[in-house]
Amino acid sequence: MRIALFTETFLPKVDGIVTRLSHTVDHLQRMGDQVLVFSPEGGLSEYKGARITGIPGFPLPLYPELKVALPRPSIRKELELFKPDLIHIVNPAVLGVGGLYYAKSLGLPLVASYHTHLPKYLEHYGLGMLEGVLWEILKAMHNQAVINLVTSTAMQDALTSQGIERVAVWQKGVDTELFDPSLASAEMRSHLTQGHPDSPLLLYVGRLSAEKEIDRIKPVLQAIPSARLALVGDGPYRADLEKIFADTPAFFAGYMTGQTLATAFASADAFIFPSRTETLGLVLLEAMAAGCPVIAANAGGIPDIVTDGVNGYLFDPADDYGAIAATQRLLNNTQERETLRQNARQEAERWGWAAATQQLQRFYRSVLSNHSIPSAA
């Protein structure tokens, strides 16, 4: 198959969507398919054998890490040369609308996928009154697709309840070779605790943005004064968070990738994740693959990954004491923490990227053959 992929974000940016897309492109190319990626310009022209067409863009005002790339006529020429069998638009917002347009004008089947729960983000930027309008826009775009892929059953329910049709779950994936418990490192632990390796180490990895609700971790540190927190990542809310956590033993470690990131996961006692807006929470799977027990909000797509008391702990995001109680329970029981580590790794081993990409191929083939959409099984 020849797939034209339109995405609002791609390498060298680092986030959960880019992680999924980069592994997907890699495995599609390995499996004999050919992929052409249209994304905001980032300096790359090729990735794992797939050609990258970077479209010039400008930073999003409220979120300067993201670039807005406007569709341009040259895209049609690229598509006509590539001759795709289908177009896949990822989180269609601006560039993705161009993908939708060219799918219609060139008579190509359209696949769409939903990875960021944008309507729920609005309230964290003072724009909650626009949620209904945004759902209508998303519905108008997504209902043009033959199939709409989401990353969890919670998001399948959310989109369906808003009138979006033909929604199916594209299974989660994680690199179980890169993320491994054996990478635990005394040196990394000393770095993340800023020279206090014997203290309990809590880890957060992800964007430092308002919708992640990272400030909700502060009461946990206040309730467990012996614990230390390492925040891995960066984003538009970092300066605010540095002020919020100024009187706590929190360390802002910046971006980490590859084996360095995997080592950070494996070296921590717990991964704490308070976000209520996750469509899946891919970073949770990475933590689990590294044998790092998870403490996370029971919201969004997270319950599709974490089974409370089995491979991590879930807490009620409406309960101000929930995260504190879950963290205390985890840190106070060494034997139970070790059981959670083992179970977390076993769960992650079920979800390799090859299997997730093979499922995507089945969706693609079903679209191309005009047969019924296959189940997620």
N, C-alpha and C positions, 0 to 999 in steps of 0.2 A: 504494500500500500504506500501511497504518497500522501503525506499529511501536512497541510499548512496550518501552523499553530500561531494564533494571535494571542499575545499576553501583555498585560499592562505592567508586568515586572519580570525581569530575568537577570541572570548573571551580568555583572559581578555583584548585584545586590544580594544580601543574605537574609532570607526569611523562610518560613515553612512552605510557602507556595513555590518559591524558587527551588527549594530542596526537592519537592515532588516533581516539578517539571524537569529539572536537570537529570534526575534519575530516570524519568520516563523517556526523555529524549535518548539518553544513553542506551536503555534497554530496547527501545523501538529500533534504533539503528543496528544494535547487535543482532536483533531478530530478523533483519533483512528489510525492514521498512525504511523509507526515506522521509526525513522531516525538514521542513523549511520553517524557521522561526521568525516571526515579526514581533519586535519588542522595542521599547524605548532604547535609544542609543546608549551603549555602555562600553564600547571599545572592542567588543568581541565580534568577529566575523564568522567564527566556526566553533562548534562544540560537539565533540565525539562523532565527527563526521557529518553533522547537520549544519547547514548554512544558516547564519544569523543575519537578518536584515535589520539593522538598527535604524529606527526612525527618530529624527531629532525631536526633542521635547523640552519642557520647562518644568521646574520644581512645583509641586502642588503647594499652594500657600500655607495650608494648615499642616502639611506633612511633607517637608522639603526633601525627605529621603526618597519619596516617590516622584517620578517624572510623568508628566502628561504628554503623550506623543499623539499629535493629530494625524489622522489618515491623510495620505497624499496620493495623487494619480499614479506615481511610479509603482505603487503596490500592484496595480492591475498588470503591468508589464511583467513584474517578477512572477506573479501567479501564472500568467499565460506561458511563460518560459518553463516553469516548474511542472505545470500540468497536474495539480493535486487531484486525488480521488475525493477528498473531503476537506472541509475547513473545521478546525476546532478552536473556538474562542474561549479564553480563560478569564473569568471574572470580568466580563465585558463592561466597559465604562466609557472609554473614549476610542482607543485604538481598536478595541473589540467590536465597536459599532462598525468600523471599517470592514472588519472581517465578516460581519453579518451582511453588510451591503454587497461585498464582492461574492459571497456565497450565493445570494439571490440573483445578482446580475449575471453571474457565470453559470448558474444552474447547478451548483454543487451542493451536496448534502451538508447540513450544518449540525455540528455537535457543540454544546456549550457545557461549561463546568463552573461550579460555584464554590469558592474556597474561602472567601472573607465575608463575614456576616455584617455587611456594611450598614443595613438599617439600624442595627443595635449599636454601632459605633457612634451614630450621630449624637446620642444623648451625652456622650463624653466630651463632645466639642460644642455643646450648647445649641445643637441643631435638632433636638428631638422632635420638634414640631413638623419636621420634613420627612419623618419616617414613612408616613402613608404615601406621600408623593413618590419617594424612592421605590417603594414596593411596586407601585404602578409602572414605573419606568422599567424596573427589573422584569416584571411580568411581561411587558410588551416585547422586551428583547428576548428573554428566554423562551417564550412560547413560539418564537420563530424556528427554534431548533427541533430536530428530529428526536433528540434525547437530551436531557439535562442531567449531568452527573454531579453528585454531591459526595461529601466525604464521611458522612455519618447518618444514621437513621434519624437523629434529632433534626438535622438539616433537611432530610427528606420530608419529614413531617412539617417543618416550618415553611418550606417552599410550597408544598402541596396545599397547606392551609391558606396560602395567599393567592391561590389560583394558578400557580405555575404547574404546567402539565408535563407528563412523560418524564418523571423524575426517578432516577435509579442511583444506587450507592456504588461508588467507585472505591474499592476497598483500600484500606490504609497500607502503608509500606514503610519499611525502615531498613537501614543498612546494618545488618547484624554482624557483618565482618568488621566494619569500622568501630562500631559501638560495642564494647566488650568489657565485662567486669575485670578481666585480667590487667587492664590498663591502670588500675588504681595506683597512685603515686604519692609517696610521702612528700616529695618536692612540690608537686602541684597542690597538695593539701596545705602545706606551709604557705604557699603563695596566696591561695584563696582565703586563708584565715589570717593573712598578714602576720605570720610568725607565731600563731597560736594553734598548732596542729592538733593538740589534745582537746580543743573545744569542739562541741557539736557543730557541724558545718551544714548549713542550709544553702541551697543553690537555686537561683532563678536564671533561666536562659531564655532570651527572646527580645523582642522589640521593647524599648523603653518608651512606651506611649501610654496615653491616658486610659485608653480602653482596656489595657491589660490589668488595671487596678492594682499595681504593684505596691502602692501605699498601704494596702490592706495587710501587708506582711509586717508592718511596723509593730502592731500590738503583739505579734508573736514574739518578736525580739524583746519587747518590754516585759513580757510574761516569763521568758526564759533567758535571763540575763547572761547565762553562760554560753549561749549559742551565738554564732557568727553567721552573717549572710554575705554571700558573694553574688553579685548581679553581673551576668555575662551578656553583653549585647550593648546596643546604643540606640538612640532615637530622639525624637523631638521633646520628650518629657524628661530627659536626663537632668537638666539643670534644676528642674522642680524637685525631682526625686533626691538629688544631692542635698537640697535644703531640708526636705522632709526627714531624711535619714541621717542628718548631720550629727545628732546626739546618740547614734547607735553604732554598734560594731559592724557596719555594712561597708563592703568593698566593691567599688565599681571597676570591674576588670576589663571592660571594653569588649570588642568583638573577639571571638575565638572560632576557629573552623577546624575541620579535619581531625587528625589524631589529637591535637591539643584540646579541642572541645570534648572529644570522647574521653580523654584522660580526666578532664574536669568533672564530667558526669560520674565516672567510676570512683572518683576520690571523695565524693560528698556523702553525707549521711542521709540526706533527703532532698528531693526536688520539690519545691513548693510553688504552686501555680494557682493564683486566686482569680484569674480571668473568667468572666461569665459569657464571653462573646465568641468562644472558639467554635469553629465549624468542625474541627477534629482535635487539634492540639498535637501535631506531629512531633513536637519537641518532647512530649510525654513519652512517646514510643522510644525515642532516642535515649531518654533517661532510663527507661525500663530495660532496654537492650544492654545498657551499661551496668545493669544491676543496681540502679539507684532507686530506692523506694519513692513513690510519688504521694504527695499530699496535694489534693486539687479540689476546686469547687465542683460540686455536683450540678453541672450545667452544660448546655450546648452538647457538643459531640464527645465530651470527656468521658461520660459513662460507657461509651462504646469501647473505650480502651481500658479504663481502670475499674476493677471489681473491688468494691469496698471490703477491706479486711482480708483480701486474698493476695492481690499484687500491689496494693497501695491503700490509701485512705481517702475517702471523699467526705467533704463537709458541706453543710447547708450554707450557701453564700449569704443567706439572710440572717444567719446566726453569727453575731459578732464574736462569740467565743468558740465557734466551730473549728476554725483553723488552729487556734491555740490548743484546744483539747486533742485534736488529731496529732499535732506535732509533739506534744508532751507524751502522748501514748507511744508514738514511734521511737522517740529518743530514750524513753525509760525502760524499754524492753528489748534487750540485745538479741535474745533468741527469736522473738517475733520479727524483729527487723531483718534478721538473716533469712528467715522463711520468706518474707516479702521480697527480698532481693532475688532469691532463687525463682520464685513464682513470676516475678516481673520479667526476668530474662526468658523464662519458658514461654510466656505470653508473646513477647516480642519475636521470638524465633518462628512464630506462626505466620509472620507478615513480611516476607521478603519482597523486594522491589520487582523481582522477575515475575512473581505471581500476580502482583497488582497490575503490571504492564500487560501480561497475558489476558487478564480480564478486560482491560481497556481495548485490546485488539478484538476481543469477542464483541464488544459494543460496536466498534468501528465496522466490523464485518457484517453485523446485523443491520446497521444503518445502510451499508452499501448494497446488501442483498434485498432490502425492503421486507425482511422477515420480521417477526415480532422481536421485541427487545428481550435479550436474555436476562435471566435472574442474576442477582449478585452472587449466587452460590458458585 
